[in-house]
Amino acid sequence: MSLHTHTEPKTFTEANKHDCWKKAIQDEINALIKTSTWKIVDLSPNVKPISCRWIYKVKHHADGSIERYKARLVAAKGYNQIEGLDYFETYSPVANLTTVRIVLALASMHNWHLHQLDVNNAFLHGEPQEDVYMIIPPGVSHSNPNQVCKLNKSLYGLKQASRKWYEKLTSLRLLNGYKQASSDHSLFLKTTSSSFTILLVYVDDVILAGNSLEEFTSIKKILHNTFQIKDLGILKYFLGIEVGHSSSGISLYQRKYCLDLLEDSGFLNSKPISTPFDPSIKLHNDGSDPYTDIPAYRRLIRLMYLNTTRPDITFITQQLSQFLNNPTQTHFTVSTRVLRYLKGSPGRGIFFPRDAHLQLQGFSDADWAGCRDTRRSISGQCFFLGKSLIS
Amino acid sequence: MRTKKQLIVSKSSSENEYRALAAASCELQWILYVLYDLQIKCTKTSVIYYDNQSALHMTANPVFHERTKHLEIDCHIVREKLQANILKLLPISSKEQIADFFTKALLPQPFNNLLSKLEMIDIYHPPTCEGLLHTKHVDENNNT
């Protein structure tokens, strides 16, 4: 395969030169037409259509091999939408990562089945009540240049897209005997005399946990009939988190993300170090030379997305992310040390053992006046459910 | 696992410790709500471990020192949960205090000591059999 197919094109003309991308675009258009996302209408003079563009993405498996080429039509310049006219409500809840960890820890203790589903084109299922007009996207044939698309379904990039999807999903969940938990609105439960099923929604990713595979099959069927889902089977890779199952427990780690981060920053061959930070350095707005390449510093602090499975770097990422605006040379040097620490154990993650008693144990501490610039204190906390670190 | 800079400057060290404790007990309460929704019953009362003596005393005797009186709200949050038997507060030695991990930079030895308590595992480099559930601090010696 040529190099071009691996890099992601930026424009439509660029993408249209390659067969793999052409096919991806055509697939997406077909999917959109199948769900009757839009109706082509003549442009009336007092309507200002929003623009749109194609986004191209190569999707990878957890091991780095190419899964597929994906083209996605997004509504661009959402900021041109006017509140009260083009959209009303935009808020939509997502699962708290602590909830995700609680469910996985319990699944490990109770030996529950864990399955994962992916909703195809989730946001396209939402139905905006507002009249939204969009220019006809490149790649779609139309006869009259003075025509626009009137959207029946929402598109990625619309202000209300995620909310409309969430509304659609919840209305369905409530109908099928699933009860929404009041503590986390993305958690749904169904209990019968013999089965217990948890459905956890993270935007368009769905985790099923429970003791009955029959119930799994039936809910998958219902979801598939309404939304077209991809059944990914046993939970292995979710939100960039890799999930390992063994007889002794479940482990969560972000090895791929960690290695990608090391590779991007050129630290893949660095020498590992045993701790992520040097206790003799106190980070603050020091007077040392400013680090000029601010975007590079910010790219490094993508470290923070490792926090889900790496409590060992939580503290230092909190410290480093205070200086995203005006990093100095010192901050940069400290962040490189974190990378060298990660290099020593990219696959390390949290572990939820199967044998544990159910007790919630918390640890709380504070460092008085720990912030040098403001003299505010730093508080820290963590919680274990049994032996599993959940929060 | 959370590190957070507090929103207000604290005058005394027991004040900020107490504020952290109030935040932790709120988080604990929320986790209990989630567990309740999931119809899971904890077999034992929940515990928060704590290493600040003065803060522990303040939960026992609601006598407000002049400096701590605006802590009243935080204090009542924790006391209410204690009295309702939602949680227990237990003292812990600073050496065992896992939350230290989230509030300060540590030397290699205490760092690795606490790391082993976090139940982390590297399935790509499994430790030797006797430490099945613990990540061993392999390069501890290199650094001391």
Boltz contact constraints between the chains, C-beta under 6 A:
constraints:
  - contact:
      token1: [A, 99]
      token2: [B, 34]
      max_distance: 6.0
  - contact:
      token1: [A, 102]
      token2: [B, 34]
      max_distance: 6.0
  - contact:
      token1: [A, 181]
      token2: [B, 37]
      max_distance: 6.0
  - contact:
      token1: [A, 183]
      token2: [B, 33]
      max_distance: 6.0
  - contact:
      token1: [A, 183]
      token2: [B, 34]
      max_distance: 6.0
  - contact:
      token1: [A, 183]
      token2: [B, 37]
      max_distance: 6.0
  - contact:
      token1: [A, 184]
      token2: [B, 34]
      max_distance: 6.0
  - contact:
      token1: [A, 244]
      token2: [B, 123]
      max_distance: 6.0
  - contact:
      token1: [A, 251]
      token2: [B, 121]
      max_distance: 6.0
  - contact:
      token1: [A, 251]
      token2: [B, 123]
      max_distance: 6.0
  - contact:
      token1: [A, 274]
      token2: [B, 108]
      max_distance: 6.0
  - contact:
      token1: [A, 274]
      token2: [B, 139]
      max_distance: 6.0
  - contact:
      token1: [A, 274]
      token2: [B, 143]
      max_distance: 6.0
  - contact:
      token1: [A, 275]
      token2: [B, 108]
      max_distance: 6.0
  - contact:
      token1: [A, 275]
      token2: [B, 111]
      max_distance: 6.0
  - contact:
      token1: [A, 277]
      token2: [B, 105]
      max_distance: 6.0
  - contact:
      token1: [A, 279]
      token2: [B, 105]
      max_distance: 6.0
  - contact:
      token1: [A, 279]
      token2: [B, 107]
      max_distance: 6.0
  - contact:
      token1: [A, 311]
      token2: [B, 1]
      max_distance: 6.0
  - contact:
      token1: [A, 311]
      token2: [B, 118]
      max_distance: 6.0
  - contact:
      token1: [A, 312]
      token2: [B, 115]
      max_distance: 6.0
  - contact:
      token1: [A, 314]
      token2: [B, 1]
      max_distance: 6.0
  - contact:
      token1: [A, 314]
      token2: [B, 3]
      max_distance: 6.0
  - contact:
      token1: [A, 314]
      token2: [B, 102]
      max_distance: 6.0
  - contact:
      token1: [A, 315]
      token2: [B, 3]
      max_distance: 6.0
  - contact:
      token1: [A, 315]
      token2: [B, 102]
      max_distance: 6.0
  - contact:
      token1: [A, 318]
      token2: [B, 3]
      max_distance: 6.0
  - contact:
      token1: [A, 345]
      token2: [B, 122]
      max_distance: 6.0
  - contact:
      token1: [A, 347]
      token2: [B, 122]
      max_distance: 6.0
  - contact:
      token1: [A, 347]
      token2: [B, 124]
      max_distance: 6.0
  - contact:
      token1: [A, 348]
      token2: [B, 120]
      max_distance: 6.0
  - contact:
      token1: [A, 348]
      token2: [B, 122]
      max_distance: 6.0
  - contact:
      token1: [A, 350]
      token2: [B, 120]
      max_distance: 6.0
  - contact:
      token1: [A, 351]
      token2: [B, 119]
      max_distance: 6.0
  - contact:
      token1: [A, 351]
      token2: [B, 121]
      max_distance: 6.0
  - contact:
      token1: [A, 357]
      token2: [B, 43]
      max_distance: 6.0
  - contact:
      token1: [A, 358]
      token2: [B, 42]
      max_distance: 6.0
  - contact:
      token1: [A, 358]
      token2: [B, 43]
      max_distance: 6.0
  - contact:
      token1: [A, 359]
      token2: [B, 42]
      max_distance: 6.0
  - contact:
      token1: [A, 359]
      token2: [B, 44]
      max_distance: 6.0
  - contact:
      token1: [A, 360]
      token2: [B, 42]
      max_distance: 6.0
  - contact:
      token1: [A, 360]
      token2: [B, 46]
      max_distance: 6.0
  - contact:
      token1: [A, 361]
      token2: [B, 47]
      max_distance: 6.0
  - contact:
      token1: [A, 362]
      token2: [B, 24]
      max_distance: 6.0
  - contact:
      token1: [A, 362]
      token2: [B, 28]
      max_distance: 6.0
  - contact:
      token1: [A, 362]
      token2: [B, 48]
      max_distance: 6.0
  - contact:
      token1: [A, 363]
      token2: [B, 49]
      max_distance: 6.0
  - contact:
      token1: [A, 363]
      token2: [B, 98]
      max_distance: 6.0
  - contact:
      token1: [A, 363]
      token2: [B, 99]
      max_distance: 6.0
  - contact:
      token1: [A, 364]
      token2: [B, 20]
      max_distance: 6.0
  - contact:
      token1: [A, 364]
      token2: [B, 21]
      max_distance: 6.0
  - contact:
      token1: [A, 364]
      token2: [B, 24]
      max_distance: 6.0
  - contact:
      token1: [A, 364]
      token2: [B, 48]
      max_distance: 6.0
  - contact:
      token1: [A, 364]
      token2: [B, 50]
      max_distance: 6.0
  - contact:
      token1: [A, 364]
      token2: [B, 99]
      max_distance: 6.0
  - contact:
      token1: [A, 365]
      token2: [B, 97]
      max_distance: 6.0
  - contact:
      token1: [A, 365]
      token2: [B, 99]
      max_distance: 6.0
  - contact:
      token1: [A, 365]
      token2: [B, 100]
      max_distance: 6.0
  - contact:
      token1: [A, 365]
      token2: [B, 103]
      max_distance: 6.0
  - contact:
      token1: [A, 366]
      token2: [B, 16]
      max_distance: 6.0
  - contact:
      token1: [A, 366]
      token2: [B, 17]
      max_distance: 6.0
  - contact:
      token1: [A, 366]
      token2: [B, 20]
      max_distance: 6.0
  - contact:
      token1: [A, 367]
      token2: [B, 103]
      max_distance: 6.0
  - contact:
      token1: [A, 367]
      token2: [B, 104]
      max_distance: 6.0
  - contact:
      token1: [A, 368]
      token2: [B, 13]
      max_distance: 6.0
  - contact:
      token1: [A, 368]
      token2: [B, 16]
      max_distance: 6.0
  - contact:
      token1: [A, 371]
      token2: [B, 5]
      max_distance: 6.0
  - contact:
      token1: [A, 375]
      token2: [B, 9]
      max_distance: 6.0
  - contact:
      token1: [A, 376]
      token2: [B, 5]
      max_distance: 6.0
  - contact:
      token1: [A, 376]
      token2: [B, 6]
      max_distance: 6.0
  - contact:
      token1: [A, 376]
      token2: [B, 9]
      max_distance: 6.0
  - contact:
      token1: [A, 377]
      token2: [B, 6]
      max_distance: 6.0
  - contact:
      token1: [A, 377]
      token2: [B, 10]
      max_distance: 6.0
  - contact:
      token1: [A, 377]
      token2: [B, 16]
      max_distance: 6.0
  - contact:
      token1: [A, 378]
      token2: [B, 5]
      max_distance: 6.0
  - contact:
      token1: [A, 378]
      token2: [B, 103]
      max_distance: 6.0
  - contact:
      token1: [A, 379]
      token2: [B, 4]
      max_distance: 6.0
  - contact:
      token1: [A, 379]
      token2: [B, 6]
      max_distance: 6.0
  - contact:
      token1: [A, 379]
      token2: [B, 20]
      max_distance: 6.0
  - contact:
      token1: [A, 380]
      token2: [B, 3]
      max_distance: 6.0
  - contact:
      token1: [A, 380]
      token2: [B, 99]
      max_distance: 6.0
  - contact:
      token1: [A, 380]
      token2: [B, 102]
      max_distance: 6.0
  - contact:
      token1: [A, 380]
      token2: [B, 103]
      max_distance: 6.0
  - contact:
      token1: [A, 381]
      token2: [B, 2]
      max_distance: 6.0
  - contact:
      token1: [A, 381]
      token2: [B, 24]
      max_distance: 6.0
  - contact:
      token1: [A, 381]
      token2: [B, 99]
      max_distance: 6.0
  - contact:
      token1: [A, 382]
      token2: [B, 1]
      max_distance: 6.0
  - contact:
      token1: [A, 382]
      token2: [B, 98]
      max_distance: 6.0
  - contact:
      token1: [A, 387]
      token2: [B, 119]
      max_distance: 6.0
  - contact:
      token1: [A, 389]
      token2: [B, 118]
      max_distance: 6.0
